[in-house]
Amino acid sequence: MPARFAWTLTVPVIVVGMFLSGLNANIVNSALPAMAKQLDASTVDIQWVKTAYYMALAVAVVASGWLGNRIGLRRLYVIALGLFAVTAALCGIAEDLDSLLLFRMLQAIPGGIVPIVCISLLMRLTPPQRLGPAISLYAAGAISAPALSPLFSGFFTEDLDWRLVFYATVPAALLGIVAALIVLPVDAHGPHQSFDLPGFLLASTGLPALILALAKGQEWGWDSYPILILLAVALDALALFAIVELNSSAPLVDMRIFLQKPFLLALALMQLLYTALVALVSYVPSFLQQDQSLTPAYAGTVMLAPALVWIVAVLSSGWVYGRFGARRPAILGFALVAAGALLLTRLNVDLPRPQVILASCVLCAGLGIAMIPIMAAAIAVLPASLVGTGMMVRTIIQRVTATFGLYLISAMTTAHNAQLAADRSALYRTGAQTDPTILQMQQHNPQALVALWQTVSAQVSAQGYSNAFLVVAVISLVGGLLALVRTWDRTPRKPGN
């Protein structure tokens, strides 16, 4: 095959790793209740399956750049896929919660390495004039994982066994290894660079502490001693990390990245989009299962159409970026995300599912149209020497800010739900004195009061999800206004710059 078309083979192989990375991070969400039941874990304890993964992932991301330079990107990619296969099999055979947590933390190691290696391989192996279509193909595979994970997870959990959530990724990882060994060219090792152990230890302390504080702040109380201690440790460790990196001859993170203002603005836009994405894939399946009483598999099928819209929009966005740049697609995308979120504010227990699908499709179309142009612009404004660092910073901030954004939205809606539930309860208690229907339930059919309370709880929960998407709509409108700023949408960098 001519060299100019080689990227059409290398990019799909790279996509395998990104798809597995996204799938392993998100596919457990719908399976958590089944895991808790079989492993005899509480609803609170089983959430550590997600929290532990993200804490370990942040540590792995920091070391990924050094590892890629030290042993070569192709070799590291193959090793990471091998680790995916091994750790997925270990998660599948876990006999209790403690062993599952350990194996999930090990699974986060390739989960943190793969995104950095993949984008570095993409930039190295793709001709600059083909970067737009290559990023579109790459992103379609990468973001289709969280879009399709509710469908896969629901099917495995409901119809088969939750352990297949992990086992199913093993053959995909093995096929990815074979394809990588055949298609990806052997790359030379970079110059020997000493490992920044002090920086790594500080980052490995600060980032997990910050993620844990954000994940457990609502549960433990934001003013509780454990959360305050975690935040203090995180801030101190990360401040010391910045000082160490500025004075290191071989830093893990090149701090010059934070002087790239166009990149930081594009990064902020990416994070606003990612917060909307996380809200969609977290709240809509939960609403369908909890408040409309759908099975996990059925909820997954409802999310299939939005996922397909998302993938089609992503695939076309590369052409849009090449034709119009990043600014106009970003503005249009944020407008569609805001419109979809506003449509989702109509969530209630009786809302027809076609309306849920339509609203989710509009939101996904906006995500697909805007995300790739913004990602491409973020890369284009960076010097070639900072691309790897930029993607590392983007991955870390993406995990932290998305977690914070989701928990901030959850905290706001939880407080509102508590007040709404109290108001509804007071209303029914008052009505019980005068409403003959409620009086009859009390005297002759107390079980009916339980059903009434369940209905009220579902109504309150649905209102909470509605309020959450109102916040997402506001965030998206802010993103659209930020996208109007011209400084972040630059002409793509030339080769060698």
C-alpha positions as CSV (number, residue, x, y, z in Angstrom):
1,M,0.0,0.0,0.0
2,P,1.3,3.5,-0.8
3,A,2.7,5.3,2.2
4,R,0.1,8.1,1.9
5,F,-2.7,5.6,2.5
6,A,-1.0,3.7,5.3
7,W,-2.9,5.7,7.9
8,T,-6.1,3.9,6.8
9,L,-4.7,0.7,8.3
10,T,-2.8,2.1,11.3
11,V,-5.7,4.3,12.6
12,P,-8.2,1.4,12.9
13,V,-5.6,-0.7,14.8
14,I,-5.0,2.2,17.1
15,V,-8.8,2.6,17.6
16,V,-9.0,-0.9,19.1
17,G,-7.0,0.2,22.1
18,M,-9.0,3.4,22.6
19,F,-12.3,1.5,22.3
20,L,-11.1,-1.0,24.9
21,S,-10.0,1.8,27.2
22,G,-13.3,3.6,27.0
23,L,-15.3,0.4,27.3
24,N,-13.4,-0.8,30.4
25,A,-14.0,2.5,32.1
26,N,-17.7,2.6,31.5
27,I,-19.1,-0.8,31.0
28,V,-19.3,-1.7,34.7
29,N,-21.9,1.0,35.4
30,S,-25.0,-1.0,34.6
31,A,-23.5,-4.2,36.0
32,L,-22.9,-2.8,39.5
33,P,-26.2,-3.9,41.0
34,A,-25.6,-7.5,39.8
35,M,-22.0,-7.4,41.1
36,A,-23.2,-6.2,44.5
37,K,-25.8,-9.0,44.7
38,Q,-23.4,-11.8,43.8
39,L,-20.4,-10.5,45.8
40,D,-22.6,-9.7,48.8
41,A,-21.6,-6.0,48.8
42,S,-23.6,-3.0,49.7
43,T,-24.7,-0.3,47.2
44,V,-22.2,2.1,48.7
45,D,-19.3,-0.3,48.7
46,I,-19.8,-1.5,45.1
47,Q,-19.2,2.1,44.0
48,W,-15.6,1.6,44.9
49,V,-15.3,-0.5,41.7
50,K,-15.5,2.8,39.7
51,T,-13.7,5.0,42.2
52,A,-10.7,2.7,42.6
53,Y,-10.3,2.5,38.8
54,Y,-10.2,6.2,38.3
55,M,-7.7,6.7,41.2
56,A,-5.3,4.1,39.7
57,L,-5.8,5.4,36.2
58,A,-4.6,8.9,37.2
59,V,-1.3,7.4,38.4
60,A,-0.8,5.4,35.2
61,V,-1.4,8.4,33.0
62,V,1.4,10.4,34.6
63,A,4.0,7.7,33.8
64,S,2.7,6.9,30.3
65,G,4.8,9.5,28.5
66,W,8.1,8.4,30.0
67,L,7.2,4.7,29.3
68,G,6.4,5.4,25.7
69,N,9.7,7.2,25.2
70,R,11.7,4.6,27.1
71,I,10.4,1.4,25.5
72,G,8.8,2.6,22.3
73,L,5.2,3.4,21.5
74,R,4.4,0.2,19.5
75,R,5.9,-2.1,22.1
76,L,4.1,-0.2,24.9
77,Y,0.8,-0.4,23.0
78,V,1.1,-4.2,22.6
79,I,2.0,-4.6,26.3
80,A,-1.0,-2.4,27.3
81,L,-3.3,-4.6,25.2
82,G,-1.9,-7.7,26.8
83,L,-2.5,-6.2,30.3
84,F,-6.1,-5.4,29.2
85,A,-6.6,-9.1,28.4
86,V,-5.0,-10.4,31.6
87,T,-6.7,-8.0,34.0
88,A,-10.1,-8.4,32.3
89,A,-9.8,-12.2,32.9
90,L,-8.8,-11.6,36.5
91,C,-11.8,-9.3,37.1
92,G,-14.0,-12.0,35.6
93,I,-12.8,-14.6,38.1
94,A,-13.0,-12.3,41.2
95,E,-14.6,-14.1,44.1
96,D,-15.2,-11.1,46.4
97,L,-15.2,-7.3,46.4
98,D,-11.7,-6.9,47.7
99,S,-10.2,-9.0,44.9
100,L,-12.4,-7.2,42.3
101,L,-11.1,-3.9,43.5
102,L,-7.5,-5.0,43.3
103,F,-8.0,-6.3,39.7
104,R,-9.8,-3.2,38.6
105,M,-7.0,-1.0,39.9
106,L,-4.6,-3.2,37.9
107,Q,-6.9,-2.8,34.9
108,A,-6.6,0.9,35.2
109,I,-2.8,0.7,34.3
110,P,-3.4,0.0,30.6
111,G,-6.5,2.2,30.8
112,G,-4.3,5.1,31.7
113,I,-1.5,4.3,29.3
114,V,-3.5,3.6,26.1
115,P,-5.0,7.0,25.5
116,I,-1.6,8.7,25.6
117,V,0.1,6.0,23.5
118,C,-2.7,6.0,20.9
119,I,-2.8,9.8,20.3
120,S,1.0,9.8,20.1
121,L,0.9,7.0,17.5
122,L,-1.8,8.8,15.6
123,M,0.2,12.0,15.4
124,R,3.3,10.1,14.4
125,L,1.9,7.9,11.7
126,T,-0.7,10.2,10.1
127,P,0.2,12.7,7.4
128,P,-0.7,16.2,8.5
129,Q,-3.1,16.7,5.6
130,R,-5.0,13.6,6.7
131,L,-5.2,14.5,10.4
132,G,-8.8,15.6,10.3
133,P,-10.3,12.4,8.9
134,A,-7.9,10.3,11.0
135,I,-9.0,12.0,14.2
136,S,-12.6,11.5,13.2
137,L,-12.1,7.8,12.7
138,Y,-10.1,7.6,15.9
139,A,-12.6,9.5,18.0
140,A,-15.6,7.5,16.5
141,G,-14.0,4.4,17.9
142,A,-13.0,6.0,21.2
143,I,-16.3,7.6,22.1
144,S,-18.5,4.9,20.8
145,A,-17.3,2.8,23.8
146,P,-19.2,4.9,26.4
147,A,-22.1,5.3,24.0
148,L,-22.5,1.5,23.5
149,S,-21.5,0.4,27.0
150,P,-25.0,0.6,28.4
151,L,-26.2,-1.8,25.7
152,F,-23.4,-4.3,26.1
153,S,-23.5,-4.1,29.9
154,G,-27.3,-4.5,30.1
155,F,-27.3,-7.4,27.7
156,F,-24.5,-9.3,29.5
157,T,-25.9,-8.5,33.0
158,E,-29.6,-9.3,32.3
159,D,-29.4,-12.2,29.9
160,L,-26.1,-13.8,30.8
161,D,-23.6,-13.1,33.6
162,W,-22.0,-9.8,34.7
163,R,-18.6,-11.5,34.5
164,L,-18.9,-11.5,30.7
165,V,-18.6,-7.7,30.9
166,F,-14.9,-8.4,31.5
167,Y,-14.5,-11.7,29.6
168,A,-15.8,-10.2,26.3
169,T,-12.9,-7.8,26.1
170,V,-10.3,-10.5,26.2
171,P,-10.6,-11.7,22.6
172,A,-10.8,-8.1,21.3
173,A,-7.5,-7.3,23.1
174,L,-5.8,-10.4,21.7
175,L,-6.9,-9.5,18.2
176,G,-5.7,-6.0,18.7
177,I,-2.2,-7.3,19.7
178,V,-2.0,-9.4,16.5
179,A,-3.1,-6.5,14.3
180,A,-0.6,-4.1,16.0
181,L,2.3,-6.5,15.5
182,I,1.4,-6.8,11.8
183,V,0.4,-3.2,10.9
184,L,2.2,-0.8,13.2
185,P,5.8,0.0,12.2
186,V,8.6,-0.7,14.7
187,D,9.7,2.6,16.3
188,A,13.0,3.4,17.8
189,H,13.4,4.0,21.5
190,G,13.8,7.6,22.5
191,P,16.9,8.9,24.1
192,H,17.5,7.5,27.6
193,Q,15.8,9.8,30.1
194,S,16.0,9.4,33.9
195,F,12.7,8.7,35.6
196,D,11.4,11.6,37.7
197,L,10.6,9.6,40.8
198,P,9.9,12.6,43.1
199,G,7.4,14.0,40.6
200,F,5.8,10.6,40.1
201,L,5.4,10.0,43.9
202,L,3.9,13.5,44.4
203,A,1.5,13.1,41.4
204,S,0.6,9.6,42.6
205,T,-0.3,11.1,46.0
206,G,-2.1,14.2,44.9
207,L,-4.2,13.0,42.0
208,P,-5.8,9.9,43.7
209,A,-6.4,12.0,46.8
210,L,-8.2,14.7,44.7
211,I,-10.3,12.1,42.8
212,L,-11.3,10.3,46.0
213,A,-12.3,13.6,47.7
214,L,-14.4,14.6,44.7
215,A,-16.0,11.1,44.5
216,K,-16.8,10.8,48.2
217,G,-17.4,14.4,49.1
218,Q,-21.2,14.2,48.9
219,E,-21.3,10.8,50.7
220,W,-18.9,11.7,53.5
221,G,-19.7,15.4,53.7
222,W,-17.7,18.2,52.1
223,D,-16.9,19.6,55.5
224,S,-15.9,16.3,57.1
225,Y,-12.4,15.7,58.3
226,P,-11.6,12.9,55.8
227,I,-12.6,15.1,52.9
228,L,-10.8,18.2,54.2
229,I,-7.6,16.1,54.8
230,L,-7.8,14.6,51.4
231,L,-8.2,18.0,49.8
232,A,-5.3,19.4,51.8
233,V,-3.1,16.4,50.8
234,A,-4.1,16.8,47.2
235,L,-3.4,20.5,47.0
236,D,-0.1,20.3,48.8
237,A,1.1,17.3,46.8
238,L,0.1,18.9,43.4
239,A,1.7,22.2,44.4
240,L,5.0,20.5,45.2
241,F,4.6,18.4,42.0
242,A,4.5,21.7,40.0
243,I,7.6,23.0,41.8
244,V,9.5,19.7,41.2
245,E,8.6,19.6,37.5
246,L,9.7,23.2,37.0
247,N,13.1,22.4,38.4
248,S,13.6,19.0,36.9
249,S,15.9,18.4,33.9
250,A,13.6,15.5,32.8
251,P,10.1,16.3,34.0
252,L,7.2,13.9,33.6
253,V,5.0,16.8,32.6
254,D,6.4,19.8,30.6
255,M,4.9,22.7,32.5
256,R,5.2,24.9,29.4
257,I,1.9,23.4,28.4
258,F,0.1,25.7,30.9
259,L,1.5,28.8,29.0
260,Q,-0.4,27.7,25.8
261,K,-3.5,29.8,26.2
262,P,-5.3,28.7,23.1
263,F,-4.8,25.1,24.2
264,L,-6.2,25.8,27.6
265,L,-9.3,27.4,26.2
266,A,-9.8,24.5,23.8
267,L,-9.3,22.2,26.8
268,A,-12.0,24.1,28.8
269,L,-14.4,23.6,25.9
270,M,-13.6,19.9,25.7
271,Q,-14.3,19.5,29.4
272,L,-17.7,21.2,29.2
273,L,-18.6,18.8,26.4
274,Y,-17.3,15.9,28.4
275,T,-19.4,16.9,31.4
276,A,-22.5,16.8,29.2
277,L,-21.4,13.4,27.9
278,V,-20.9,11.9,31.3
279,A,-24.3,13.3,32.4
280,L,-26.0,11.7,29.5
281,V,-24.5,8.3,29.8
282,S,-25.0,8.3,33.6
283,Y,-28.4,9.9,34.1
284,V,-30.5,8.7,31.2
285,P,-29.9,4.9,31.7
286,S,-30.5,5.4,35.4
287,F,-33.7,7.2,34.7
288,L,-34.9,4.5,32.4
289,Q,-34.2,1.7,34.9
290,Q,-35.1,3.4,38.2
291,D,-38.1,5.6,37.2
292,Q,-39.5,3.9,34.1
293,S,-38.7,0.4,35.4
294,L,-36.9,-0.8,32.3
295,T,-34.5,-3.7,32.4
296,P,-30.8,-2.9,31.8
297,A,-30.9,-4.5,28.4
298,Y,-34.0,-2.6,27.3
299,A,-32.4,0.7,28.6
300,G,-29.4,-0.1,26.5
301,T,-31.5,-0.5,23.4
302,V,-33.1,2.9,24.0
303,M,-29.6,4.4,24.1
304,L,-28.6,2.7,20.8
305,A,-30.1,5.3,18.5
306,P,-28.4,8.2,20.2
307,A,-25.1,6.2,20.1
308,L,-25.5,5.7,16.3
309,V,-26.2,9.4,15.8
310,W,-23.2,10.3,17.8
311,I,-20.9,8.0,15.8
312,V,-22.2,9.4,12.4
313,A,-21.8,13.0,13.6
314,V,-18.2,12.2,14.7
315,L,-17.3,10.6,11.4
316,S,-18.6,13.6,9.5
317,S,-17.0,16.2,11.8
318,G,-13.5,15.6,10.4
319,W,-14.8,16.9,7.0
320,V,-16.6,19.8,8.8
321,Y,-13.4,20.7,10.6
322,G,-11.3,20.7,7.4
323,R,-13.9,22.9,5.6
324,F,-15.0,25.3,8.3
325,G,-12.4,25.1,11.1
326,A,-13.2,24.4,14.7
327,R,-15.1,27.5,15.9
328,R,-18.3,27.3,13.9
329,P,-18.8,23.5,14.5
330,A,-18.1,24.1,18.2
331,I,-20.8,26.8,18.4
332,L,-23.3,24.7,16.5
333,G,-22.4,21.6,18.7
334,F,-22.9,23.5,22.0
335,A,-26.2,24.9,20.7
336,L,-27.4,21.3,19.9
337,V,-26.2,20.0,23.3
338,A,-28.1,22.8,25.1
339,A,-31.2,22.0,23.0
340,G,-31.0,18.3,23.8
341,A,-30.5,19.0,27.5
342,L,-33.5,21.3,27.5
343,L,-35.6,18.6,25.9
344,L,-34.4,16.2,28.6
345,T,-35.6,18.6,31.3
346,R,-39.0,17.2,30.5
347,L,-38.1,13.8,32.0
348,N,-41.0,12.4,34.0
349,V,-42.2,8.9,34.8
350,D,-44.8,9.0,32.0
351,L,-42.6,10.6,29.3
352,P,-42.9,8.4,26.1
353,R,-39.6,6.8,25.2
354,P,-39.5,8.1,21.7
355,Q,-39.2,11.6,23.2
356,V,-36.3,10.4,25.4
357,I,-34.6,9.0,22.3
358,L,-35.2,12.2,20.3
359,A,-33.8,14.4,23.0
360,S,-30.8,12.2,23.5
361,C,-30.2,12.1,19.8
362,V,-30.1,15.9,19.6
363,L,-27.6,16.1,22.5
364,C,-25.4,13.4,20.9
365,A,-25.5,15.1,17.5
366,G,-24.1,18.2,19.2
367,L,-21.4,16.2,21.0
368,G,-20.3,14.6,17.8
369,I,-20.2,17.7,15.7
370,A,-18.3,19.8,18.3
371,M,-15.9,17.3,20.0
372,I,-13.6,16.4,17.1
373,P,-13.1,19.9,15.8
374,I,-12.3,21.1,19.3
375,M,-9.9,18.2,19.9
376,A,-8.2,18.8,16.6
377,A,-7.8,22.5,17.3
378,A,-6.3,21.7,20.7
379,I,-3.7,19.6,19.0
380,A,-3.1,22.0,16.2
381,V,-2.2,24.9,18.4
382,L,0.6,22.9,20.2
383,P,4.2,22.6,19.1
384,A,4.9,19.0,18.1
385,S,7.1,18.6,21.2
386,L,4.2,19.3,23.5
387,V,1.5,17.1,21.9
388,G,2.1,14.1,24.2
389,T,2.2,16.3,27.3
390,G,-1.0,18.1,26.1
391,M,-2.9,14.8,25.7
392,M,-1.6,13.6,29.1
393,V,-2.9,16.8,30.8
394,R,-6.1,16.6,28.9
395,T,-6.7,13.0,30.1
396,I,-6.0,13.8,33.7
397,I,-8.1,17.0,33.7
398,Q,-10.9,15.1,31.9
399,R,-11.1,12.5,34.6
400,V,-10.9,15.0,37.5
401,T,-13.2,17.8,36.1
402,A,-15.8,15.4,34.7
403,T,-16.0,13.6,38.1
404,F,-16.2,17.0,39.9
405,G,-18.9,18.3,37.4
406,L,-21.0,15.2,37.7
407,Y,-20.8,15.2,41.5
408,L,-21.5,18.9,41.7
409,I,-24.6,18.4,39.5
410,S,-25.6,15.4,41.7
411,A,-25.2,17.4,44.9
412,M,-27.4,20.2,43.6
413,T,-30.1,17.8,42.4
414,T,-29.9,15.7,45.6
415,A,-30.5,18.7,47.8
416,H,-33.4,19.8,45.6
417,N,-34.8,16.2,45.6
418,A,-34.7,16.1,49.4
419,Q,-36.7,19.3,49.6
420,L,-39.1,18.2,46.9
421,A,-39.6,14.8,48.7
422,A,-40.3,16.6,52.0
423,D,-42.8,18.9,50.3
424,R,-44.6,16.0,48.7
425,S,-44.6,14.0,51.9
426,A,-46.1,17.0,53.8
427,L,-48.7,17.4,51.1
428,Y,-49.8,13.8,51.3
429,R,-49.8,13.9,55.1
430,T,-52.1,16.9,55.0
431,G,-54.2,15.3,52.2
432,A,-54.6,12.2,54.3
433,Q,-56.8,14.0,56.7
434,T,-59.3,15.0,54.0
435,D,-58.8,12.8,50.9
436,P,-61.2,9.8,51.2
437,T,-59.0,7.7,48.9
438,I,-55.9,8.0,51.2
439,L,-58.1,7.4,54.2
440,Q,-59.5,4.3,52.6
441,M,-55.9,3.1,51.9
442,Q,-55.0,3.6,55.6
443,Q,-58.0,1.7,56.9
444,H,-58.4,-1.1,54.4
445,N,-55.3,-1.5,52.2
446,P,-52.1,-0.3,53.8
447,Q,-50.0,-1.9,51.1
448,A,-51.5,0.6,48.6
449,L,-49.7,3.4,50.6
450,V,-46.4,1.7,49.8
451,A,-47.2,1.8,46.1
452,L,-48.2,5.4,46.5
453,W,-44.9,6.2,48.2
454,Q,-43.0,4.4,45.4
455,T,-44.8,6.5,42.8
456,V,-44.0,9.7,44.7
457,S,-40.3,8.6,45.0
458,A,-40.2,7.9,41.2
459,Q,-41.7,11.3,40.5
460,V,-39.1,13.0,42.7
461,S,-36.2,11.1,41.2
462,A,-37.4,12.0,37.6
463,Q,-37.6,15.6,38.6
464,G,-34.0,15.4,39.9
465,Y,-32.8,14.1,36.5
466,S,-34.8,16.9,34.9
467,N,-33.0,19.5,37.0
468,A,-29.7,17.9,36.3
469,F,-30.1,18.4,32.6
470,L,-31.2,22.0,33.2
471,V,-27.7,22.5,34.7
472,V,-26.2,20.7,31.6
473,A,-28.1,23.1,29.3
474,V,-26.7,26.1,31.2
475,I,-23.1,24.7,31.1
476,S,-23.5,24.1,27.3
477,L,-24.7,27.7,26.7
478,V,-21.6,28.9,28.6
479,G,-19.5,26.7,26.3
480,G,-21.1,28.2,23.3
481,L,-20.2,31.7,24.5
482,L,-16.6,30.6,25.2
483,A,-16.4,29.2,21.7
484,L,-17.1,32.6,20.3
485,V,-13.6,33.6,21.4
486,R,-11.3,33.6,18.4
487,T,-7.9,32.9,19.9
488,W,-8.3,29.2,20.3
489,D,-9.2,28.3,16.7
490,R,-5.8,28.5,15.0
491,T,-4.6,27.3,11.6
492,P,-3.3,23.7,12.1
493,R,0.4,23.5,12.7
494,K,2.7,22.6,9.9
495,P,4.9,19.5,9.9
496,G,8.0,19.9,12.0
497,N,6.7,22.9,13.9
